[in-house]
Structures are given as C-alpha cells and as structure tokens.
Amino acid sequence: DEAARTYMAAGELMLRHRDLEEAISNWERAIRLQANLLGAHQRLAMVFQRQKDTKNAVREYLAIARILQGQGQKEKALRMCQAAWKLDPGNSDVRTAIELVRFGEDAFAEEPDDEPEIEAIPEPPPPAEEELTLADTVRQMATIFEQEKLARQSEQPQPAAADPSADAMRLAQEQLAEEIFREEEDEALLYGTGTATMSKLERDALIGQGMDFQNRGQPNDAIDCFKKAVTGGLDLPAVHYTLGTLYLESGDKSAARTHLARAAQTQAYQTASNLLMRQL
C-alpha cells in the first residue's frame, strides 16, 4: 500500500528531526492502512520504549511478534515477546503470547513458566523490498527538507565569531543522532545475542534519552544515560565530548578531564576539548 509506505517514510523523517509526536502520528496512520507493516510497529516500539511508555511499547512488541509468527519466524517472534516481558514482567498478555509462540494452541493445556527466559531486546529488520522503497522515499523527502533548511540558513545573519565549544557540541549531537540511525549488519550486535553487554537498540534508547535530558537542561540525568551507554559498549568521541561538557557543567572536574582528554584524541574535538580543559 503506497499510502502506508508514504506515512512510514514521513514518520522516519520526523524521527530524524526529533519530532516524536509527528513521527508517532504518521506511523499509526500507516498501521491503520496496513496493519502488518512491520517497520512501523518496530519504530513505534522503539519510540514508546524510549519514552518509558511501557503499555504501548508492550503492545507494539506483541504486534511484531504476531506478524513474525504469521511469517513462520518463531524464534524472532519469541524474542519480541521476551522483550515485552522484560519491560513488563508478570504481564498476563505477554505470558500468554510467549506460550502461544512456544506451543501454539497446546499452550493452554500446560502450566506456563513462572519466569520466561529473557533475552536482550532485538530489532529485526524490515523486509528488503520494503526497506529499499522506504529508503528511497525518505531520501527524496530529506533532500527537499535539506534544501529548505539551507535556504532559511542563507537568509539568517552569520555569527561574528566562531565558538569552538558550541561547534563541537553541534557536531557531537549530529554524530550521536547518526549513531542511532546507523544500520547494524551484525545480528549478534543488533539483537544483543553475542558477547556484547548491551544490544544496539538498548544503547540507542539511552543515547536518545540522554540527548533529551541534555536539551531539557537536566545534566545529571543525561550523564546517567550516556554513562550506561558507554558501559554497554558505546565508544565514540562524540559521547566523550558530551560527557566531558556535562561533567564540567555539573562540577565534576576529574570526570570532565577524563572524557575531554578522550575526545581530544580526535581532531574534530581537539580544539574545543583543550579549551574546556584549560578551565579545569
């Protein structure tokens, strides 16, 4: 359904612009037109999880599980159910879904497990044909938005002097956003089923939450999110520069110096990091 795909693409674009309300609205429209649109359910699950909207996140994970089960992908369907269980342990609907995936209709003839096995939260990719069509549409729409953005910027007066710290922070924000949307080809890393301590989806959720807290002026909450992401395997100059500035803002000079020194090893952050370290 082309209309559903269009709404899906619009939602992707709104997410890239961090307009979650519009992104959610577009994906929900897509689902109303095409109930089994896997990509829309996946994105809704991701966003609701980031917003800590457990009820809706669980609903979307179970919807994904039903779609995957209908496609004969029992193992992935079970992981989706387990992701929902991890968000809301003890939820009777999730328990029923897990048993149905495991045993089919025979599930009701047996006693369910008290504690279903929990795995890291996965994010299976959409079908290749759908992904290609969606990517083409998003690129076309993004080009239009970028042209409009450049036109607006050309009409605005440019700042008289450069601010290396502000420039570096803008770069860090852009690179962290790019990390969220980076496609992970290694399924073990994407799903968190390998040696990694945290799945990419979990790290992405922490990055998104950290950026949100930072933009709302809550440095301590932002630090907590970014620290967990780093502990979970995130190692980017952008996150170290961000943590360095946040620690500096919160008054923890030792931690600020540690992360700024890490960021300074990358040329793009070297000048700004050195300027900030002189304040310590």
C-alpha positions in Angstrom: 0.0 0.0 0.0 1.8 3.1 -1.2 -0.1 5.4 1.1 1.0 3.4 4.1 4.6 3.5 2.9 4.4 7.2 2.5 3.2 7.7 6.1 6.0 5.3 7.2 8.6 7.4 5.3 7.2 10.6 6.8 7.5 9.1 10.3 11.1 8.2 9.7 11.8 11.8 8.6 10.1 13.3 11.6 12.1 11.0 13.9 15.3 12.2 12.3 14.2 15.7 13.1 13.4 14.6 16.6 9.7 15.4 16.2 8.4 12.3 18.0 4.8 13.3 18.2 4.6 13.7 14.4 6.6 10.5 13.9 4.2 8.5 16.0 1.2 10.0 14.3 2.5 9.1 10.9 3.4 5.5 11.9 0.0 5.0 13.5 -1.7 6.2 10.2 0.5 3.7 8.3 -0.6 0.9 10.5 -4.3 1.8 10.2 -3.9 1.4 6.4 -1.7 -1.7 6.6 -1.9 -3.5 9.9 1.0 -5.9 9.3 3.5 -3.1 8.3 6.4 -4.5 10.4 8.7 -1.4 10.2 6.0 0.9 11.6 5.4 -1.4 14.6 9.2 -1.6 15.2 9.6 2.1 15.2 6.6 2.6 17.5 8.0 0.0 19.9 11.4 1.8 19.9 10.0 5.2 20.5 7.5 4.2 23.2 10.3 2.3 24.9 12.5 5.4 24.9 9.6 7.4 26.3 9.1 4.8 29.0 5.6 4.3 27.8 5.5 0.6 28.9 1.9 -0.1 28.0 2.2 1.0 24.4 5.7 -0.4 23.9 4.5 -3.8 25.1 1.5 -3.6 22.7 3.8 -2.9 19.8 6.3 -5.7 20.7 3.4 -8.2 20.8 2.1 -6.9 17.5 5.6 -7.5 16.0 5.5 -11.0 17.5 2.2 -11.8 15.9 3.4 -10.6 12.5 6.7 -12.7 12.8 4.8 -15.7 14.0 2.5 -15.4 11.0 5.6 -15.4 8.7 6.8 -18.6 10.4 9.7 -16.8 12.2 9.0 -18.4 15.6 12.4 -17.7 17.1 12.2 -13.9 16.4 8.6 -13.8 17.5 9.6 -15.3 20.8 12.4 -12.8 21.2 9.8 -10.0 20.7 7.6 -11.5 23.4 10.5 -11.8 25.7 11.4 -8.1 25.0 7.8 -7.2 26.1 8.2 -9.4 29.2 11.5 -7.6 30.1 9.6 -4.3 30.0 6.6 -5.5 32.0 7.4 -8.7 34.0 4.3 -10.6 35.0 2.0 -9.1 32.3 -0.6 -11.8 31.6 -1.0 -10.9 28.0 2.8 -11.2 27.4 2.8 -14.6 29.2 0.0 -15.9 27.0 1.8 -14.7 23.9 5.0 -16.4 24.9 3.2 -19.7 25.5 1.3 -19.4 22.2 4.5 -18.9 20.3 6.3 -21.7 22.1 3.5 -24.3 22.0 0.7 -23.0 19.8 -2.8 -23.8 20.9 -1.4 -26.6 23.1 -0.1 -23.9 25.4 -3.4 -23.8 27.2 -3.1 -27.5 28.1 0.1 -26.8 30.1 1.1 -24.7 33.0 3.1 -21.6 31.8 6.6 -21.0 33.2 6.8 -18.6 36.1 9.8 -16.8 34.6 10.1 -17.0 30.8 13.7 -16.8 29.6 14.6 -13.2 28.9 16.9 -12.1 26.1 18.2 -8.7 25.1 15.7 -6.5 23.2 16.1 -7.1 19.5 15.0 -5.1 16.5 14.6 -7.3 13.4 15.0 -5.6 10.1 12.0 -5.0 7.8 11.8 -7.0 4.5 14.4 -5.9 2.0 11.9 -4.8 -0.7 10.1 -2.6 1.8 13.3 -1.2 3.2 14.5 -0.2 -0.3 11.3 1.5 -1.2 11.2 3.3 2.2 14.8 4.4 2.0 14.3 5.9 -1.5 11.2 7.8 -0.3 13.0 9.1 2.8 16.0 10.3 0.7 13.7 12.2 -1.6 11.8 13.9 1.3 15.0 14.6 3.2 16.5 16.3 0.1 13.5 18.6 0.0 13.8 19.4 3.7 17.5 20.0 3.4 17.1 22.4 0.5 14.5 24.4 2.6 16.8 24.3 5.6 19.8 25.7 3.5 17.5 28.4 2.1 16.5 29.5 5.6 20.1 29.5 6.8 21.2 31.7 3.9 18.7 34.3 4.9 19.9 34.4 8.5 22.9 36.6 9.6 26.0 34.6 10.4 27.7 34.9 13.8 30.5 37.3 14.0 32.9 34.9 15.7 33.3 31.1 15.8 32.7 29.3 19.1 34.7 26.1 19.0 32.9 24.6 22.0 29.5 25.2 20.6 30.6 24.0 17.2 31.9 20.8 18.7 28.7 20.2 20.7 26.6 20.6 17.5 28.9 18.1 15.8 28.6 15.7 18.8 24.8 15.9 18.7 24.8 15.2 15.0 27.1 12.2 15.3 25.1 10.8 18.2 21.9 11.1 16.2 23.7 9.4 13.3 24.7 6.5 15.6 21.0 6.0 16.5 20.1 5.6 12.8 23.2 3.6 11.9 22.2 0.2 10.4 23.9 -2.6 12.3 24.5 -5.6 9.9 25.9 -7.9 12.7 22.7 -9.5 14.1 24.6 -10.5 17.3 25.3 -6.9 18.0 21.9 -5.6 16.9 20.0 -8.1 19.0 22.4 -8.3 21.8 22.8 -12.1 21.4 26.6 -12.1 21.2 29.3 -11.2 23.7 28.2 -7.5 23.8 26.8 -6.5 27.2 24.0 -4.4 25.6 22.2 -4.6 22.3 22.4 -1.7 19.9 18.7 -0.9 20.4 19.2 -0.6 24.2 22.2 1.7 23.6 20.3 3.8 21.1 17.5 4.2 23.6 20.0 5.5 26.2 21.5 7.9 23.6 18.1 9.3 22.7 17.1 9.7 26.4 20.5 11.3 27.2 20.1 13.8 24.4 16.6 14.6 25.5 17.7 15.2 29.1 20.6 17.4 27.9 18.3 19.5 25.7 15.9 20.0 28.7 18.7 21.2 31.0 19.0 18.0 33.2 22.7 17.3 33.1 22.8 14.7 35.8 20.1 12.6 34.2 21.8 13.0 30.8 25.1 11.8 32.3 23.5 8.7 33.8 22.1 7.7 30.3 25.4 8.4 28.5 27.4 6.6 31.1 25.2 3.5 30.8 25.6 3.6 27.0 29.4 3.8 27.3 29.4 0.9 29.8 27.2 -1.0 27.3 29.8 -0.6 24.5 29.4 2.8 23.1 32.8 4.4 22.4 32.6 7.5 20.2 34.5 10.8 20.5 31.0 12.5 20.4 29.8 10.8 23.6 33.1 11.5 25.4 33.0 15.2 24.4 29.3 15.3 25.5 30.1 13.7 28.8 33.1 16.0 29.4 30.9 19.1 28.9 28.2 17.7 31.1 30.6 16.8 33.9 32.1 20.3 33.6 28.6 21.8 33.9 27.8 19.6 37.0 31.1 20.5 38.7 32.9 17.1 38.4 36.2 18.3 37.1 38.0 15.0 37.3 35.4 13.1 35.2 35.2 16.1 32.9 39.0 16.0 32.3 38.9 12.2 31.7 36.3 12.4 28.9 37.6 15.6 27.4 41.0 14.0 27.1 39.5 11.1 25.3 37.6 13.4 22.9 40.7 15.5 22.3 42.4 12.5 20.7 40.1 13.1 17.7 40.9 16.1 15.6 37.4 17.4 15.2 37.1 17.8 19.0 40.7 18.6 19.8 40.5 22.5 19.9 37.2 22.6 21.9 38.3 19.9 24.3 41.6 21.6 25.0 39.8 25.0 25.6 37.5 23.4 28.1 40.3 21.6 29.9 42.0 24.9 30.5 39.1 25.8 32.6 39.7 22.9 35.0 
